[in-house]
Amino acid sequence: MTITNLSTSASDESTAKPDTLRVVAYNMDLLFPGLYLWLGNFVLRIGGREVEDTPYRYPGTLHSKFGVALVLPNYLIFTTYKGSYDPR
């Protein structure tokens, strides 16, 4: 279980939030089982994996300030997020 509360300075703000939401997007995109909840600067992740950036950096992220997703084995995903994982 991972709980992340982003408390960053103004200079760090542009990189910290996308990286935290990038972990959630990575797990949802690759269908790693888990429960994911994000509310503004708060992210709760039960299950899933850390982002593996080798041989290249995973570019995706979430483009909403809040949502929930449940990813179950056998490629079942239930989520409130309906957007793209593509970077903007």
SULVENLIN-V449723 format. One record per helix or strand of 2 or more residues. SS is the DSSP state (@ for helix, = for strand). FROM is the first residue (numbers start at 1). LEN is the number of residues. If there is no record, write none. Layout:
BEGIN
ss	from	len
SS	FROM	LEN
SS	FROM	LEN
END
This chain:
BEGIN
ss	from	len
=	2	4
@	13	17
=	34	6
=	42	6
=	66	7
=	76	4
END
